[in-house]
């Protein structure tokens, strides 16, 4: 395995004080501690019009796609909007495809202002698997993010541990060959149980 995998994190939030962006920076910090070369891809820094297949690809999209394509692991992050991901996040994926994600390790992170994030992670996973990414079973959902993140720090110990684990696994599984060496894939069982309990309580 190469000594220094490349791990990038895509922040699909346009908000200046984005909790998603903060959490992704902590994911990258954990990956860097494990020896990865890291970069945060902030959608605010790319001039991406709404994807139109009949228009020439803008230079910003070409550059963003190159960084995703050349990464060994891509961490996808989005705020929860109406039970799904943001339009800015989706727009990036409309520009991308199999060339960017085929057999690439992908991690997922979603932040919610309220208490629900499960459907957002589901939609992100489907989107990533639709372009043949290999999605890490461990994922991070942060509910009531304003109570968990302050001044650029994650103050909830459990969330901080989950975020750190995502960064560590981004490196650990950066060079995985899905058809040969992948562990059992799927949703993180511990978090899935918690999400199901939340859904049952809301019924």
N, C-alpha and C positions, 0 to 999 in steps of 0.2 A: 504494500500500500504506500502511496506517496505520502511524504512526511507532512505536507502542508496543503490540505484540501481547501478549496475556495468555497466559502459559505456566504451567500447574500441573503438579505431579508428585504422583501417587498412590502412597504407600508402603503396600504390603500386608503389612507385617511388624508383629507384635505384640511383638517382643523389644526390651527397653530399649536394648541395645547394638547395634542393627540396622546391619549393613553396607549393606543396601539403602537405609536412610534416609540414611546418610552419603553414599553415592554420588549419590543423587538431589539432595541439597543442592548438590553440586558441579556437577551438570547445571544446576540453576537458577542458580547463580552465573555460569556461562558464558552462559546465556541473558540474564541481567540485564546482563552486560557488553555484550551486543549491543542493549540498549535495551528488553528485555521487562519487563513487570510480572509478577512471579512469586509463587507461593505453594505451599508444601508441604502437601498434604492427607494427614495422618497418620491412618490408620484407628483408632489408639488414642484419638483425640480425638472420635470419633463413636460414639454409642450406637446401634449397628446390630445388632438381633437377626437371627437367621437369617431370610432372606427368606421371607415367607409371602404369596402373592398374595391370600389370603382375609382378611388383616388390613389395617387402615388403615396407610398409610405413616407411619412415625415422623418427627417433625420433623427429626431428624439426617439422615435419608436425603434428605429434601426439600432441605435445605441443601447437602449434598454433591453431589447431582445438579445443583443450580443452578450450582455452581461449575464442575463439569465441562462442563455445557452452554454456559456463557458463555465458556469458554476457547477460544483460537484453536489452541493445541496442548496436548495432554495427554501427559505422560510417565508410563508405567505401570511400576512397579517391584515385584518380588516376590522373596523368597527361594525357593530350590529346595527343595521338599518332595516327597520320593518321586518324583522325576523330573518334577514338574509345579509349578504355582504353589500358593501358600498358600490355605487356606480363607477367610481374611480378605479376600484379594484377590478371590477368586471371588464372595464374598458381595456386594461392592460392585457387581460386574457383573450380579448377579441383580437388583439394584435398578434398574440403568441399562438403556438401550435405544437405539433409533434416535434419539430426540429428543436424547439427550446426545452421540451420536457421529457422526451422519450427516455425511460429508465432512469430519470433523475430522482434523487432522494428529495422529498418535499416534507416540510413540517408545517403545521397549522396553528395559528393563534388568532383568537377573536376576543374583542373587548366589548362589554355591554354596559350602557349607562344604567340599565335595570337589572333584572334577575335572570334573563334567558339568553343563551348563546348557542344552544345545541343545534338548532336548525341552520345557523350560520356556518358552523363547522361542517355539518353534513353537506351543505351546498358547496363549500370550498373543496371538500374532499371529492365530491362528484366531478367538479370542474377540473381538478388536477388529474384525477384518474381518467377523465375523458381524453386527455392528451398523453396518456400512458406514463404518467409519473408514478413513482413508488412512494406512497404516503406513509410516513411514520405512524405506528399505532399510538404512540404518545402524542397528545395534543394538549393545548392550553386554552381554556376559556376563562375569562375574568368577568364575573358579574359585579355590578355596583362598583365599577372601576374607580370612581372618584373617591371611594373609601379605601381602596387598596393601593393607590399610587399617589404620592405627594412629592412635589419638588424634584421630580425625576427619579425617585426611588420607589421601589416596591416595598410597602410597609407590612404587607401580609406575608408571614413566614411561609405558609403553605404554598401560596401563589409564587413566591420567590423561588422556592425549591422546584416547582413544576417548570417555571421559566428556565431555570438553570439546567434542568434535566433535558429540556428541548434543545438547548445549545450544545450540550454534551453529546446527545444522540445525533445531532446534525453532523458532528465530526465522526463519531463512531461508525455510522452507517453511510458515510459519504461515498464510499467506493463499493457499495453492495451490488451484487449481481442478482436481481430479483428472481430470475429463473433457477438459480442454483443455491444461493446462500441465504435468502431472506428468511427471517423468523416468521412465525405466524402473524400475518397482517390483519388489520382490523382496527376497531376503535379501542382506545385505552379502556380496559375493563373497569377500573376503579372509577374513572370519570363517567363512563357510560352508566354505571349503577347510580351514581349521584344524579345524573341528568334524568334517569327514569324515575327516581324517587321524587324529584322536583315536579315532573310531569304528572305523576300520580296524585301529588298533593294539590295540584291545580285543578284536577278533575272534579 
